[in-house]
Protein backbone atom coordinates (compact mmCIF):
# COMPACT_ATOMS: atom_id res chain seq x y z
CA UNK A 1 0.00 0.00 0.00
CA UNK A 2 1.40 3.40 -0.95
CA UNK A 3 0.08 6.75 0.23
CA UNK A 4 0.88 10.05 -1.43
CA UNK A 5 1.83 12.74 1.08
CA UNK A 6 2.33 15.99 -0.80
CA UNK A 7 5.74 16.02 -2.48
CA UNK A 8 6.71 12.51 -1.47
CA UNK A 9 5.31 9.01 -1.42
CA UNK A 10 5.16 7.08 1.82
CA UNK A 11 4.50 3.44 2.47
CA UNK A 12 3.52 1.57 5.62
CA UNK A 13 6.15 -0.92 6.75
CA UNK A 14 5.60 -3.51 9.45
CA UNK A 15 8.40 -5.09 11.42
CA UNK A 16 8.41 -8.47 13.17
CA UNK A 17 6.55 -6.96 16.12
CA UNK A 18 3.71 -5.79 13.83
CA UNK A 19 4.47 -2.19 14.73
CA UNK A 20 3.70 0.45 12.15
CA UNK A 21 6.38 2.66 10.65
CA UNK A 22 5.61 5.06 7.86
CA UNK A 23 8.60 5.77 5.70
CA UNK A 24 9.75 7.65 2.69
CA UNK A 25 10.29 6.04 -0.69
CA UNK A 26 12.30 9.01 -1.89
CA UNK A 27 15.27 10.69 -0.28
CA UNK A 28 14.89 14.31 0.85
CA UNK A 29 16.86 16.72 -1.31
CA UNK A 30 19.43 19.20 -0.01
CA UNK A 31 16.92 22.00 -0.52
CA UNK A 32 14.20 20.14 1.40
CA UNK A 33 16.67 19.56 4.25
CA UNK A 34 17.64 23.25 4.34
CA UNK A 35 13.97 24.28 4.47
CA UNK A 36 13.04 21.64 7.03
CA UNK A 37 11.24 22.97 10.10
CA UNK A 38 12.63 21.21 13.16
CA UNK A 39 10.78 21.42 16.47
CA UNK A 40 13.34 22.29 19.15
CA UNK A 41 11.24 20.54 21.81
CA UNK A 42 11.49 17.28 19.83
CA UNK A 43 15.27 17.69 19.57
CA UNK A 44 15.60 18.32 23.31
CA UNK A 45 13.38 15.35 24.19
CA UNK A 46 15.35 12.95 21.97
CA UNK A 47 18.48 11.34 23.49
CA UNK A 48 21.38 13.25 21.91
CA UNK A 49 23.75 10.26 22.12
CA UNK A 50 21.23 8.21 20.14
CA UNK A 51 20.90 10.99 17.56
CA UNK A 52 24.69 11.09 17.07
CA UNK A 53 25.29 7.33 17.11
CA UNK A 54 22.45 6.38 14.78
CA UNK A 55 22.56 9.60 12.72
CA UNK A 56 18.89 10.36 13.39
CA UNK A 57 17.30 13.81 13.54
CA UNK A 58 14.02 14.21 15.45
CA UNK A 59 11.83 16.68 13.56
CA UNK A 60 8.53 16.77 15.44
CA UNK A 61 6.55 15.02 18.14
CA UNK A 62 2.81 15.37 17.60
CA UNK A 63 -0.13 13.27 18.76
CA UNK A 64 2.11 10.45 19.96
CA UNK A 65 3.85 10.29 16.59
CA UNK A 66 7.59 10.95 16.48
CA UNK A 67 8.81 12.13 13.06
CA UNK A 68 12.47 11.43 12.31
CA UNK A 69 14.94 11.88 9.49
CA UNK A 70 17.04 8.73 9.05
CA UNK A 71 20.18 8.16 7.01
CA UNK A 72 19.69 6.45 3.69
CA UNK A 73 20.35 2.75 4.37
CA UNK A 74 19.67 -0.56 2.68
CA UNK A 75 16.08 -1.62 3.45
CA UNK A 76 17.02 -4.39 5.92
CA UNK A 77 19.34 -2.03 7.85
CA UNK A 78 16.63 0.66 7.80
CA UNK A 79 14.11 -1.79 9.29
CA UNK A 80 16.61 -2.87 11.97
CA UNK A 81 17.26 0.75 12.90
CA UNK A 82 13.52 1.47 13.09
CA UNK A 83 12.93 -1.56 15.31
CA UNK A 84 15.78 -0.48 17.58
CA UNK A 85 14.50 3.10 17.80
CA UNK A 86 10.93 2.01 18.52
CA UNK A 87 12.12 -0.41 21.19
CA UNK A 88 14.29 2.25 22.88
CA UNK A 89 11.79 5.11 22.54
CA UNK A 90 8.55 3.10 22.88
CA UNK A 91 6.93 5.35 20.27
CA UNK A 92 5.22 5.20 16.91
CA UNK A 93 7.67 6.56 14.35
CA UNK A 94 7.24 8.18 10.96
CA UNK A 95 10.31 9.04 8.98
CA UNK A 96 11.96 10.38 5.89
CA UNK A 97 15.44 9.55 4.67
CA UNK A 98 18.33 11.81 3.69
CA UNK A 99 21.93 11.65 2.59
CA UNK A 100 23.97 10.64 5.63
CA UNK A 101 26.64 13.37 5.32
CA UNK A 102 24.05 16.14 4.98
CA UNK A 103 22.04 14.61 7.82
CA UNK A 104 25.05 14.53 10.17
CA UNK A 105 25.65 18.27 9.55
CA UNK A 106 21.97 18.97 10.25
CA UNK A 107 22.02 16.91 13.45
CA UNK A 108 25.06 18.79 14.75
CA UNK A 109 23.46 22.12 13.89
CA UNK A 110 20.12 21.42 15.55
CA UNK A 111 21.61 19.80 18.65
CA UNK A 112 23.94 22.76 19.15
CA UNK A 113 21.12 25.26 18.54
CA UNK A 114 18.75 23.46 20.91
CA UNK A 115 21.29 23.46 23.74
CA UNK A 116 22.80 26.90 23.12
CA UNK A 117 22.77 29.44 25.92
CA UNK A 118 22.90 33.20 25.58
CA UNK A 119 26.42 34.48 26.28
CA UNK A 120 28.31 37.73 25.98
CA UNK A 121 25.37 39.75 27.33
CA UNK A 122 27.46 41.12 30.16
CA UNK A 123 29.59 43.09 27.69
CA UNK A 124 26.70 45.40 26.74
CA UNK A 125 24.23 44.90 29.56
CA UNK A 126 24.32 45.10 33.32
CA UNK A 127 22.83 41.60 33.72
CA UNK A 128 23.49 38.15 32.30
CA UNK A 129 20.49 36.95 30.28
CA UNK A 130 18.91 33.85 31.85
CA UNK A 131 17.41 32.69 28.55
CA UNK A 132 18.42 29.80 26.32
CA UNK A 133 18.35 29.94 22.53
CA UNK A 134 15.10 27.95 22.46
CA UNK A 135 13.44 30.55 24.71
CA UNK A 136 14.01 33.31 22.16
CA UNK A 137 11.54 34.17 19.40
CA UNK A 138 12.54 32.94 15.92
CA UNK A 139 13.05 35.52 13.17
CA UNK A 140 13.23 35.17 9.40
CA UNK A 141 16.97 34.50 9.78
CA UNK A 142 17.59 31.05 11.37
CA UNK A 143 20.78 32.38 13.02
CA UNK A 144 19.06 35.35 14.67
CA UNK A 145 16.40 35.29 17.39
CA UNK A 146 14.70 38.06 19.32
CA UNK A 147 14.78 38.38 23.11
CA UNK A 148 11.58 39.82 24.57
CA UNK A 149 13.32 40.46 27.89
CA UNK A 150 16.00 42.84 26.62
CA UNK A 151 14.24 43.67 23.31
CA UNK A 152 17.40 42.84 21.34
CA UNK A 153 18.30 40.56 18.46
CA UNK A 154 20.53 37.66 19.48
CA UNK A 155 22.87 36.10 16.92
CA UNK A 156 23.89 32.47 17.04
CA UNK A 157 27.66 31.95 16.99
CA UNK A 158 29.38 28.64 16.35
CA UNK A 159 32.43 29.65 18.38
CA UNK A 160 33.67 32.19 20.92
CA UNK A 161 35.70 33.88 18.14
CA UNK A 162 32.48 34.69 16.26
CA UNK A 163 31.11 36.52 19.30
CA UNK A 164 33.56 39.39 18.92
ZINOR-V38576 format. One record per residue. D_CENTER is the distance of its C-alpha to the mean C-alpha in Angstrom with 2 decimals. Layout:
D_CENTER ; D_CENTER
This chain:
27.87 ; 25.55 ; 23.93 ; 23.15 ; 20.01 ; 20.43 ; 19.76 ; 19.06 ; 20.95 ; 19.71 ; 21.87 ; 22.22 ; 22.46 ; 24.20 ; 24.30 ; 27.37 ; 26.54 ; 26.58 ; 23.04 ; 21.34 ; 18.28 ; 17.63 ; 16.55 ; 16.67 ; 19.93 ; 18.85 ; 16.31 ; 14.01 ; 15.75 ; 14.88 ; 15.50 ; 13.29 ; 10.30 ; 11.54 ; 11.97 ; 8.74 ; 8.14 ; 4.84 ; 6.59 ; 7.01 ; 9.18 ; 7.03 ; 5.23 ; 8.95 ; 10.43 ; 9.05 ; 11.49 ; 10.39 ; 13.38 ; 12.43 ; 9.06 ; 11.41 ; 14.36 ; 13.21 ; 10.73 ; 8.11 ; 4.34 ; 4.21 ; 4.30 ; 7.51 ; 10.45 ; 13.69 ; 17.22 ; 16.59 ; 14.37 ; 10.98 ; 9.18 ; 7.54 ; 7.76 ; 10.61 ; 12.89 ; 16.07 ; 18.64 ; 22.13 ; 22.31 ; 23.80 ; 21.18 ; 18.40 ; 20.34 ; 20.85 ; 17.20 ; 16.59 ; 19.64 ; 18.59 ; 15.19 ; 17.08 ; 19.83 ; 17.82 ; 15.67 ; 18.53 ; 16.45 ; 16.72 ; 13.95 ; 13.40 ; 11.73 ; 11.96 ; 12.77 ; 12.51 ; 14.61 ; 13.91 ; 14.75 ; 12.56 ; 9.54 ; 10.61 ; 10.90 ; 7.44 ; 6.27 ; 9.23 ; 8.72 ; 5.68 ; 7.42 ; 10.58 ; 10.00 ; 9.09 ; 12.19 ; 14.38 ; 17.76 ; 20.27 ; 23.02 ; 26.17 ; 27.17 ; 30.42 ; 31.67 ; 32.09 ; 32.14 ; 34.26 ; 31.43 ; 28.14 ; 25.29 ; 23.90 ; 20.59 ; 17.11 ; 14.80 ; 12.97 ; 16.57 ; 17.43 ; 17.64 ; 15.56 ; 17.96 ; 18.24 ; 17.32 ; 13.66 ; 15.41 ; 17.81 ; 17.72 ; 20.86 ; 22.36 ; 24.61 ; 26.49 ; 27.85 ; 27.38 ; 26.00 ; 23.22 ; 21.00 ; 19.73 ; 16.89 ; 18.57 ; 17.40 ; 20.72 ; 23.78 ; 25.77 ; 23.73 ; 24.60 ; 28.25
